[in-house]
Amino acid sequence: MTTIAERTKLIKPSVTLAIAAKAGKLRSEGIDVVNFSAGEPDFDTPDHIKAAAVEALRKGMTKYTDVKGIEPLRAAIVHKYEREHGLSYRKEDVLVSCGAKHSVYNVLQAIVNPGDEILIPAPYWVSYSDMALLAGGVPKLIQTSEATGFRTNAEQLEAALTAKTRVFILNSPCNPTGASYAADEILAIARVLEKHSCLVIADDIYEKIVYDDFQVHNIVALNPALRDRTVIINGVSKTYAMTGWRIGYAIGPADVISAAGKIQSQSTSNATSIAQAAALEAIKGPQDDVMTMVREFHKRRDVIVDRLNAIQGMRCLKPQGAFYVFPNVRTLLGKTANEKKLASPCDIADYLLEEAQVAVVPGEDFGSKEHIRFSYATALEDIEKGCKRIASAVGKLQ
């Protein structure tokens, strides 16, 4: 038997993928499954963006590019941050990668040494902790709660920081909770970080998907003193319904970006050339489609929060951003379904899939033993249908 690298044992099996596989099997059998598990917009990529990719193909843009990305795209990213946040960067401060996930991975590989601590507010996006482990780091969670809107605060951060802290990750709006940080909250966090030497990763991938006139603020724009040790992560996947195009980017201190570029040069090299052309059009072109998508997500958020809160045993906060809700199902734990005790969010997700044909993601992958995640990046009629099915299934629990 082949000996597998020890690092692979650090990564936990994905509960999310297990649920997705079960849902896929049911659909292959012709069963109508309402899917709340997909973390991607259900809209198609806007036509003008697709047209830019087609034009790039026609022009023969099918060769390798600079590892860091084509210059026009990096220039457009620099201009975006100058225009929207008043931040001044150079093209050399940008690394275009194969999705924002790849961007986070590259940065962690470039800066984390064995034993370094990576501070992560929980609940958190599933990949942060595993990527920290793969870099030789130690993920250290800062537990948040519904009482604080799933947001950490300056006091918690100050208590968690140690001499071993290498990175603090701030994701706003957040996956899986939709929690978003107001300016005063980020300023308070920034004042604590000013006194420490750790690097900050600001994952802003959902920055355009916010509701109720909520204003997204960038930590560097609010506190320029952190500029030389903050890496901003962003991309086109969520904002422009371009998940499959795989274009993300990191923008930050030249030494970190250069080191991350070295890591990328020995893994993927450049991101796909024609996808970069499409991303350039996404960032520089008309933004009307983004606003249309956000308005629709806003409607869906209001509906799903209302419907879930009407189900006995579920409690759901209204998120400020992204397209997820993270209802608390603690009072359902311990109940029985078909002579089986529901002991965990994973058990509840299994039950809802089998009994109601509704796919949700259990909270364990996100650092919670009391919640399940719904993506409302799906049609309103599916939201209504899925919530009715869930209400019926919950009503059968003993």
C-alpha positions in Angstrom: 0.0 0.0 0.0 1.2 3.5 -0.9 2.3 5.7 2.1 0.2 8.8 2.0 1.7 12.1 3.2 1.1 13.0 6.9 -0.3 16.4 5.9 -3.3 14.8 4.3 -4.3 13.4 7.7 -4.7 16.9 9.0 -7.6 17.6 6.8 -11.0 16.6 7.9 -13.4 14.9 5.5 -15.9 17.4 4.1 -19.4 16.9 5.5 -20.5 19.4 2.8 -19.3 17.1 0.0 -21.0 14.1 1.7 -24.3 15.9 1.7 -23.8 17.0 -1.9 -23.1 13.4 -3.0 -26.3 12.2 -1.3 -28.3 14.9 -2.9 -26.7 14.1 -6.3 -27.7 10.5 -5.9 -31.3 11.3 -5.1 -31.5 13.7 -8.2 -30.0 10.9 -10.4 -32.9 8.7 -9.2 -35.4 11.4 -10.4 -36.2 12.8 -7.0 -36.9 16.5 -6.8 -34.3 17.9 -4.3 -34.4 21.5 -3.2 -30.8 22.5 -3.0 -29.8 25.1 -0.3 -26.2 23.9 -0.2 -24.6 25.6 -3.2 -22.4 28.5 -2.3 -22.7 30.2 -5.7 -25.1 32.6 -7.5 -27.8 30.8 -9.5 -27.6 33.6 -12.1 -25.7 33.2 -15.4 -22.5 35.2 -16.0 -23.6 38.5 -17.7 -23.4 38.5 -21.5 -20.9 41.3 -21.9 -18.5 39.3 -19.7 -18.9 36.1 -21.7 -18.5 38.2 -24.9 -15.2 39.4 -23.7 -14.0 35.9 -23.2 -15.2 34.9 -26.7 -13.4 37.9 -28.2 -10.2 36.9 -26.3 -10.4 33.5 -27.9 -10.9 35.0 -31.3 -7.8 37.1 -30.8 -5.7 34.0 -29.8 -5.4 34.8 -26.2 -4.7 31.2 -25.4 -1.1 31.2 -24.2 0.6 31.5 -20.9 0.4 34.9 -19.2 2.6 36.5 -16.5 2.3 34.3 -13.4 0.8 37.4 -11.5 -1.8 37.9 -14.2 -2.2 40.1 -17.3 -1.2 43.7 -16.7 -4.5 45.3 -17.8 -6.4 43.1 -15.2 -4.0 44.0 -12.4 -4.2 47.7 -13.4 -8.0 47.5 -13.3 -7.9 45.9 -9.8 -5.5 48.7 -8.6 -7.9 51.3 -10.1 -10.9 49.6 -8.4 -9.4 50.0 -5.0 -8.3 53.6 -5.6 -11.8 54.5 -6.9 -13.8 52.6 -4.3 -11.7 52.8 -1.2 -9.1 55.6 -1.8 -6.2 53.1 -1.6 -3.1 53.4 -3.6 -1.4 50.2 -4.9 0.8 49.3 -7.8 0.3 46.5 -10.4 3.2 44.7 -8.7 1.1 44.6 -5.5 -1.5 42.3 -7.1 -1.5 38.6 -7.7 -4.3 37.0 -9.8 -5.0 33.4 -8.9 -7.3 30.6 -9.7 -10.1 31.8 -7.4 -10.1 33.6 -4.1 -9.6 30.3 -2.4 -6.3 29.9 -4.2 -5.4 33.4 -3.2 -5.8 32.7 0.5 -3.9 29.4 0.1 -1.0 31.1 -1.6 -0.7 33.8 1.0 -0.8 31.3 3.9 1.8 29.1 2.3 4.0 32.2 1.8 3.9 33.6 5.3 3.1 30.8 7.8 5.8 28.9 9.6 5.3 25.7 11.6 3.6 26.4 14.9 2.3 29.9 13.9 -1.2 30.6 15.1 -3.9 31.8 12.7 -6.8 33.5 14.4 -10.2 32.8 12.8 -13.5 34.2 14.1 -16.0 31.3 14.2 -18.3 30.3 12.5 -15.9 30.5 9.6 -15.6 29.5 6.0 -14.7 25.8 5.9 -11.3 26.1 4.2 -9.6 28.6 6.5 -8.7 26.0 9.2 -7.6 23.3 6.8 -5.4 25.7 4.7 -3.8 26.9 8.0 -3.0 23.3 8.9 -1.6 22.6 5.4 0.7 25.6 5.8 2.0 24.1 9.1 0.0 26.6 11.2 -2.3 26.2 14.1 -5.9 27.4 13.6 -7.1 29.2 16.7 -10.8 30.0 16.8 -12.4 33.1 18.3 -15.9 31.9 19.1 -18.8 34.4 18.3 -22.5 34.0 19.0 -25.9 35.1 17.8 -25.9 37.6 20.7 -23.1 39.6 18.9 -24.5 39.0 15.4 -21.8 36.4 14.8 -19.2 39.2 14.9 -16.0 39.2 17.0 -15.0 42.3 18.9 -11.8 44.1 20.0 -11.9 42.6 23.5 -12.1 39.0 22.2 -9.3 39.7 19.7 -7.0 41.2 22.2 -7.5 38.2 24.5 -6.8 35.8 21.7 -3.6 37.5 20.4 -0.3 35.9 21.5 3.3 36.0 20.6 2.6 33.1 18.3 -0.1 34.8 16.3 1.0 35.2 12.7 -2.3 35.9 10.9 -5.8 37.3 11.8 -8.5 36.6 9.2 -11.4 39.0 8.8 -14.2 37.9 6.5 -16.9 40.5 6.0 -19.6 39.8 4.8 -19.0 36.4 6.2 -19.7 32.9 4.9 -21.6 31.1 6.5 -23.4 33.7 8.7 -23.7 36.8 6.4 -22.4 38.8 9.4 -20.9 42.1 8.3 -18.8 44.5 10.3 -19.7 48.2 10.6 -17.0 50.9 10.4 -16.7 51.4 14.2 -16.3 47.7 14.8 -13.5 47.4 12.2 -11.8 50.5 13.6 -11.9 49.0 17.1 -10.4 45.8 15.8 -7.8 47.7 13.8 -6.7 49.6 16.9 -6.0 46.3 18.6 -4.1 44.9 15.6 -2.0 48.1 15.4 -0.4 47.0 18.7 0.5 43.6 17.3 2.8 42.5 14.5 0.6 39.8 12.9 -0.5 39.9 9.3 -4.2 40.6 8.5 -6.0 38.8 5.7 -9.2 40.7 4.8 -11.4 38.4 2.8 -13.8 40.7 1.0 -15.1 38.3 -1.6 -18.8 39.2 -0.8 -18.2 43.0 -0.5 -20.8 43.9 -3.2 -23.6 41.6 -1.8 -25.0 43.7 1.1 -28.5 44.8 2.0 -30.5 47.5 3.7 -28.0 50.3 2.8 -25.3 48.5 4.7 -21.9 50.1 3.9 -18.9 47.8 3.5 -15.6 49.2 4.8 -12.1 48.1 4.1 -9.8 47.8 7.1 -6.9 49.4 5.3 -9.0 52.3 4.2 -10.2 52.9 7.8 -6.7 52.4 9.3 -3.9 53.1 6.8 -1.3 52.1 9.5 -2.2 48.5 8.7 -1.5 48.8 5.0 1.9 47.2 5.1 0.7 44.1 6.8 -2.7 43.5 5.3 -3.5 41.4 2.3 -6.9 42.0 0.7 -8.5 38.9 -0.9 -11.2 39.4 -3.5 -12.4 38.0 -6.9 -15.1 37.9 -9.4 -16.9 34.6 -8.5 -19.7 35.9 -6.3 -20.2 39.4 -7.5 -20.4 38.6 -11.2 -21.7 35.0 -11.0 -18.4 33.7 -12.3 -17.7 30.8 -9.9 -16.5 28.4 -12.6 -14.2 31.0 -14.2 -11.9 30.7 -11.2 -10.4 34.2 -10.9 -9.5 35.7 -7.6 -6.8 38.0 -6.4 -4.6 39.2 -3.5 -3.6 42.8 -3.2 -1.2 43.9 -0.5 2.5 44.4 0.6 4.9 43.7 -2.3 7.0 41.3 -0.3 4.0 39.1 0.6 2.6 39.2 -2.9 6.0 38.4 -4.4 6.4 35.3 -2.1 2.8 34.2 -2.8 3.6 34.6 -6.5 6.6 32.2 -6.1 4.3 29.6 -4.5 1.8 30.0 -7.4 4.6 29.8 -10.0 5.3 26.2 -8.8 1.7 25.1 -8.7 -0.7 26.5 -11.3 1.5 29.2 -12.9 -1.0 31.8 -14.3 -4.8 31.7 -14.0 -6.6 30.8 -17.2 -5.9 33.5 -19.9 -9.4 33.8 -21.3 -10.9 33.9 -17.8 -8.6 36.8 -17.0 -10.0 38.6 -20.1 -13.5 38.0 -18.8 -12.6 39.2 -15.3 -11.1 42.4 -16.8 -14.5 43.2 -18.5 -16.3 42.3 -15.2 -14.4 44.8 -13.2 -14.2 47.6 -15.9 -17.6 47.1 -17.6 -21.2 47.9 -16.7 -22.2 47.0 -13.1 -26.0 47.0 -13.7 -26.2 43.2 -13.5 -24.6 43.2 -10.1 -27.3 45.5 -8.7 -30.0 43.3 -10.3 -28.6 40.2 -8.6 -28.3 41.9 -5.2 -31.9 43.2 -5.3 -33.1 39.6 -6.0 -30.9 38.2 -3.2 -32.4 40.9 -0.9 -35.9 39.6 -1.6 -34.9 36.0 -1.1 -33.1 36.8 2.2 -36.3 38.4 3.6 -38.4 35.5 2.5 -36.2 32.7 3.8 -35.5 34.4 7.2 -39.3 34.8 7.7 -40.1 31.3 6.7 -37.4 29.7 8.8 -38.3 31.7 11.9 -41.9 30.4 11.5 -40.6 26.8 11.9 -40.8 25.6 15.5 -37.3 24.7 16.6 -35.4 27.1 14.3 -34.1 30.6 15.1 -32.6 32.6 12.2 -30.8 35.9 12.3 -31.2 38.3 9.4 -27.8 38.7 7.7 -26.4 42.0 6.4 -24.6 40.5 3.5 -23.6 37.4 1.3 -26.4 34.9 0.4 -26.4 32.6 3.4 -28.5 32.2 6.6 -27.3 30.2 9.5 -30.3 29.2 11.6 -29.8 27.8 15.1 -31.3 24.2 15.5 -30.2 23.5 19.0 -33.8 22.7 20.2 -34.1 20.1 17.5 -31.0 18.2 18.8 -32.0 15.2 20.8 -35.3 14.7 19.0 -36.0 11.4 17.3 -36.8 10.7 13.7 -37.6 7.2 12.5 -36.3 5.8 15.7 -33.0 7.6 15.3 -31.8 10.3 17.6 -30.7 13.5 16.0 -27.5 14.2 17.9 -25.8 16.8 15.6 -26.4 19.3 12.8 -25.1 16.6 10.5 -27.9 14.3 11.6 -30.4 17.0 11.1 -29.1 17.7 7.6 -29.3 14.0 6.8 -32.8 13.8 8.0 -34.0 16.8 6.0 -32.4 15.4 2.9 -34.0 11.9 3.4 -37.4 13.0 4.7 -37.9 16.4 3.0 -35.6 16.1 0.0 -34.0 19.4 1.0 -30.2 19.7 0.9 -28.6 22.0 3.6 -25.1 22.1 5.0 -24.5 21.1 8.6 -22.7 23.6 10.9 -19.8 21.3 11.8 -17.7 22.2 8.8 -18.1 25.9 9.8 -17.2 25.5 13.4 -20.7 25.2 15.0 -22.5 22.3 16.6 -25.8 24.1 16.8 -26.4 25.5 13.3 -27.1 24.5 9.7 -26.3 26.7 6.6 -28.7 27.6 3.9 -27.7 29.3 0.6 -30.6 31.4 -0.7 -28.9 31.7 -4.1 -31.9 29.9 -5.5 -35.3 30.8 -6.9 -38.0 32.2 -4.6 -40.3 29.3 -5.5 -37.7 26.8 -4.4 -37.2 28.7 -1.1 -41.0 28.6 -0.5 -41.2 24.9 -1.5 -38.1 23.9 0.5 -39.2 25.7 3.7 -42.7 24.1 3.5 -41.0 20.7 3.3 -38.7 21.4 6.2 -41.7 22.6 8.3 -43.5 19.4 7.6 -40.4 17.2 8.4 -39.7 19.1 11.6 -43.3 18.6 12.6 -42.8 14.8 12.5 -40.0 14.8 15.0 -40.6 13.2 18.4 
